[in-house]
Each structure stands twice: as C-alpha cells, then as structure tokens.
Amino acid sequence: MIDLTLYGCHKNEPPPEGLISGRVTELQREQYTAVTEFGEVTAELKGTFLRDAVTRDDLPCVGDFVLLQYNTSGPSLIVTLLPRHSKFSRFDRSGHGYAHIKANREQIVAVNFDVVFILSSLNRDFNLKRIARYLTQAWQSGGQPVVVLTKADLAENNDSRLDAVREIAPGVPVHAVSAYTRFGLETLDEYLQPGKTVVFLGMSGVGKSSLLNALMGRDVMTVKGIREDDSRGRHTTTHRQLFMLPSGAMVIDTPGMRELGLFGADEGISAGFSDVEELFARCRFADCRHQTEPGCAVLAALEDGTLRRKRWEQYLAQRKENKYADDRTGYLTDKRTRNKSIALWSKEMKKNGGIRK
C-alpha cells in the first residue's frame, strides 16, 4: 500500500464507503493517472462530470485531490473533485477543450501547490517583462513565488540580471542556478521539503526538464537543445505531470508556454505592483486618473524618478490585458447561458407540440 499522506492526501475527511482517495499525477488529453493506496491507476471522468461541468475549472487537473471508484479490470472513475487551495491559470485564446465548456477561456495549468518556481534562463532569452507577467499570475495563484534563473554557467553579468529581477519583484526570492554544474541547487532545498508541492513554470528552453532531472538525481525527462539564433527552446514537456523527489517534495512539471495570458489577475497585479498602487492613496483626488490631475502622486513619482516609467507602463499594460480577458470571459459565459436557455426553451416547445405550458 502507498502512504497517500506523502502526496498530501487525507487532508480532507476520509473517503466515503466505496470510494478511495487519490491525487492526479498526469493528464494526457482526456486520460488521467492518479496515485492511490493501490498504486498508480488510469482513470476517466464519470459521466456526471462532463454533464455538470460549466467551465474547465470544474474538471480535474494535475495536482488535484479526487475520490475514485476503484476498478481492478479497467480505468477507475473519478467521481468527486475535492477543494483546491491554490491554482495557476492563464487566458487561453485558442478555446481548446470540451465543446460545451470551452467558452470560458481559463486554462488551468496546475493546482494544489505551495511554491511557484518561475524559471527564466540567463541567456539571450532573458526577459524582465515576461518574468513580471509570471509573477502576477503567481501572486494570484495562492502559492509562494520564487524566481529561479537557470543556465548560470552560460551567462555573464549574472549579478546585474539578478538585481534587475529583484527590482521588479520586491520581496520575492531570486536564485541563480545551473542544472549542468549543480551551481546554486542547494539554495532551493528550503522550498523542497517533504510534503510540499512546487510547480515549474516557464517558456520552452529555460531548463525545466534539466532542473527536474538534476533534482531527481536521474533522467526522468528528455532534454532538447535550444536554437542558437535566439536561445529559445523546443517543447520537451508535452503534458502536465507530478513527480515525487527523493527529498519527499513533489514537483508539477508543465509544458513551456510561449504566451502567458493574464486571467482574473486583479489581486495578483495588486500584489505584484504594491509599490505602484501605494501611490494612489497619496493623490489629492480619490478619482485621480494619473494623467494630468494636479496633486497626482504617480506623476510626481515619475517626475522625480522614484517610480520608473517602464514599471508604470507595465502596470497599465497588465491592467488593460486583464480587463480584456475578464470582459471577454464574462461575455462568452453570458452568451453560453443565453444559448443554453434558448436550447431548453426549444426542447420544451417540441416536447409540448409547440405549446409552452
């Protein structure tokens, strides 16, 4: 029997009779793998999941705690999704997913983690704006953000880049590491404690697979090279998966994301740009738009240099993008609700021979 407490299970009440607890460790298309007291099992969603799901938020994701009907001769059935304590989402413009729920453009990347490792390489693909976007979503997720700058053995002037990241991420730990030389890996030990779950996030080519192999002490992921012209990588991880490290910590590895669309990130933006929003309370007028108003603390900070213009522009850009995603999602959800109401009305009319009772 597997001790499920090592995977964070049984934090909720014991499962009802006839069901077993599990944690989703892998998701490929619509096929799940879950670790249970009987070991790893393949699993499928019970029909009620698809029938009752309104958004993709209602479907299990890697890291989720679930209750299953155990089957010894085929796939087990996931019947209940237990409450989550953290969630990392992005705005998905592709709309991929189950046909009847894809109108909600939230794509859940990982759930039930304690720490978010935001991975960015120190080579030519180093990008502060991208790191800031990941930080916003990390703050929104409910996990502790940590910036891990990889490939320290391939870059020069690491100190200046670390300082630049610390400037846009006040209060967030920043570490430089090399999976190849193992430089700096010991600085990550404090986050990789038994029973803790860490999610790896970053673009393709930043070294997520190499770092995971180094922490596992063996090759569990294939490592592909990067393009020499722009230092960008090719997709190595193609699906989400949870790994148990020798330390007893768990890692959720995710596919590289070329684009991170902000989604429902109001709180994350406020947390990531707290230094900016603190200025608002100092403005003379409560409804200050921070454009031409007299007594504007933001304009004064921009003038004297205490607020960098680039940081202010990043704040405005993230607010604008997040509003678009929220407005778009609200519109699509309302549209789906209207279409569902029309479909139910039409079904009732046909059932009653064209006469609505």
VENFEN-V274511 format. One record per residue. N is the residue number from 0. RES is the residue in one letter. PHI is phi in whole degrees, -180 to 180 (* if undefined). NEAR is the number of other ideal C-beta (glycine too) atoms within 8 Angstrom. Layout:
n->(N:N)
res->(RES:RES)
phi->(PHI:PHI)
near->(NEAR:NEAR)
This chain:
n->(0:1:2:3:4:5:6:7:8:9:10:11:12:13:14:15:16:17:18:19:20:21:22:23:24:25:26:27:28:29:30:31:32:33:34:35:36:37:38:39:40:41:42:43:44:45:46:47:48:49:50:51:52:53:54:55:56:57:58:59:60:61:62:63:64:65:66:67:68:69:70:71:72:73:74:75:76:77:78:79:80:81:82:83:84:85:86:87:88:89:90:91:92:93:94:95:96:97:98:99:100:101:102:103:104:105:106:107:108:109:110:111:112:113:114:115:116:117:118:119:120:121:122:123:124:125:126:127:128:129:130:131:132:133:134:135:136:137:138:139:140:141:142:143:144:145:146:147:148:149:150:151:152:153:154:155:156:157:158:159:160:161:162:163:164:165:166:167:168:169:170:171:172:173:174:175:176:177:178:179:180:181:182:183:184:185:186:187:188:189:190:191:192:193:194:195:196:197:198:199:200:201:202:203:204:205:206:207:208:209:210:211:212:213:214:215:216:217:218:219:220:221:222:223:224:225:226:227:228:229:230:231:232:233:234:235:236:237:238:239:240:241:242:243:244:245:246:247:248:249:250:251:252:253:254:255:256:257:258:259:260:261:262:263:264:265:266:267:268:269:270:271:272:273:274:275:276:277:278:279:280:281:282:283:284:285:286:287:288:289:290:291:292:293:294:295:296:297:298:299:300:301:302:303:304:305:306:307:308:309:310:311:312:313:314:315:316:317:318:319:320:321:322:323:324:325:326:327:328:329:330:331:332:333:334:335:336:337:338:339:340:341:342:343:344:345:346:347:348:349:350:351:352:353:354:355:356)
res->(M:I:D:L:T:L:Y:G:C:H:K:N:E:P:P:P:E:G:L:I:S:G:R:V:T:E:L:Q:R:E:Q:Y:T:A:V:T:E:F:G:E:V:T:A:E:L:K:G:T:F:L:R:D:A:V:T:R:D:D:L:P:C:V:G:D:F:V:L:L:Q:Y:N:T:S:G:P:S:L:I:V:T:L:L:P:R:H:S:K:F:S:R:F:D:R:S:G:H:G:Y:A:H:I:K:A:N:R:E:Q:I:V:A:V:N:F:D:V:V:F:I:L:S:S:L:N:R:D:F:N:L:K:R:I:A:R:Y:L:T:Q:A:W:Q:S:G:G:Q:P:V:V:V:L:T:K:A:D:L:A:E:N:N:D:S:R:L:D:A:V:R:E:I:A:P:G:V:P:V:H:A:V:S:A:Y:T:R:F:G:L:E:T:L:D:E:Y:L:Q:P:G:K:T:V:V:F:L:G:M:S:G:V:G:K:S:S:L:L:N:A:L:M:G:R:D:V:M:T:V:K:G:I:R:E:D:D:S:R:G:R:H:T:T:T:H:R:Q:L:F:M:L:P:S:G:A:M:V:I:D:T:P:G:M:R:E:L:G:L:F:G:A:D:E:G:I:S:A:G:F:S:D:V:E:E:L:F:A:R:C:R:F:A:D:C:R:H:Q:T:E:P:G:C:A:V:L:A:A:L:E:D:G:T:L:R:R:K:R:W:E:Q:Y:L:A:Q:R:K:E:N:K:Y:A:D:D:R:T:G:Y:L:T:D:K:R:T:R:N:K:S:I:A:L:W:S:K:E:M:K:K:N:G:G:I:R:K)
phi->(*:-91:-80:-72:-65:-66:-98:85:-76:67:-74:-89:-69:-57:-66:-63:-60:93:-121:-125:-84:-162:-130:-70:-110:-158:-141:-127:57:-112:-107:-107:-122:-132:-92:-133:-63:-97:100:-78:-130:-81:-147:-128:-80:-65:-54:-64:-60:-69:-70:-96:-66:-99:-131:-68:-62:-84:-101:-64:-135:-60:104:-70:-95:-137:-112:-128:-93:-76:-127:-84:-119:178:-61:-75:-111:-82:-111:-141:-103:-84:-58:-101:-109:-159:-159:-109:-126:-140:-84:-103:-80:-75:75:-67:142:-62:-58:-86:-129:-76:-64:-80:-88:-82:-109:-82:-93:-163:-140:56:-120:-104:-131:-111:-88:-91:-96:-144:-82:-93:-90:-69:-89:-61:-146:-66:-62:-66:-60:-62:-68:-62:-62:-59:-69:-66:-62:-68:-70:99:-97:-87:-76:-138:-92:-116:-95:-93:60:-64:-77:-104:-122:-111:57:-62:-61:-68:-73:-62:-64:-66:-69:-62:-68:-92:-131:-60:85:-96:-62:-130:-130:-106:-139:-137:-69:-72:-95:69:-61:77:-64:-66:-72:-91:-59:-65:-94:-103:-90:-54:86:-89:-117:-118:-108:-92:-131:164:-75:-63:91:-83:102:-61:-66:-64:-66:-62:-60:-65:-72:-75:80:-162:-82:-110:-131:-73:-110:-111:-77:-108:-74:-73:-74:-134:65:-91:-101:-104:-62:-104:-78:-108:-153:-83:-154:-107:-120:-97:-79:-58:-72:97:-83:-117:-122:-99:-93:-126:-63:-64:-114:-64:-133:-112:-84:-66:-148:52:-107:-56:-67:-65:-65:-62:-71:-74:-119:-61:-65:-76:-71:-64:-70:-60:-68:-93:-68:-65:-110:-66:-101:-59:-94:61:-120:-132:-67:-69:74:-81:-71:-67:-62:-66:-68:-67:-69:-90:88:-71:-121:-73:-60:-63:-69:-63:-66:-65:-62:-62:-65:-69:-62:-65:-64:-65:-65:-61:-63:-66:-65:-65:-65:-63:-64:-66:-66:-63:-64:-65:-63:-64:-63:-67:-65:-64:-63:-67:-63:-64:-64:-66:-63:-65:-64:-99:66:88:-115:-85:-92)
near->(4:10:5:13:8:10:10:11:10:7:5:6:3:4:7:5:3:4:12:10:15:17:16:16:10:11:12:5:4:5:8:13:12:15:11:15:7:8:6:7:14:8:15:11:12:9:6:7:12:9:6:7:12:6:9:13:8:10:11:10:12:13:13:13:11:16:12:16:9:10:9:3:3:3:8:14:11:17:10:7:9:9:4:8:5:11:9:16:14:13:12:11:7:4:8:5:9:9:5:6:13:11:9:13:15:14:11:11:12:15:12:12:15:8:13:14:12:14:14:17:15:13:10:5:13:11:7:9:7:10:14:13:11:14:16:15:16:14:12:14:13:6:12:7:13:13:14:12:18:15:13:14:8:8:12:3:6:11:6:7:12:11:8:9:13:10:7:11:14:7:3:10:5:11:11:11:14:13:11:7:6:8:9:11:11:5:8:13:8:6:12:11:9:7:8:11:14:15:16:13:14:11:12:11:13:14:11:14:12:11:14:14:13:10:12:11:5:5:7:7:10:6:9:8:6:11:10:4:3:6:10:9:13:9:9:13:13:5:8:14:10:15:11:8:11:5:9:9:14:12:13:16:13:13:9:14:11:5:5:9:11:15:15:10:12:8:8:15:16:9:10:11:12:9:8:11:8:8:12:10:6:6:14:7:7:4:4:12:5:9:6:2:12:4:8:12:11:14:10:8:11:10:6:6:7:4:12:6:7:6:11:12:8:12:11:8:8:15:9:8:10:14:8:8:14:10:8:9:14:8:8:11:11:8:9:10:8:8:8:8:8:8:8:8:9:8:8:9:10:8:6:9:5:5:6:6:3)
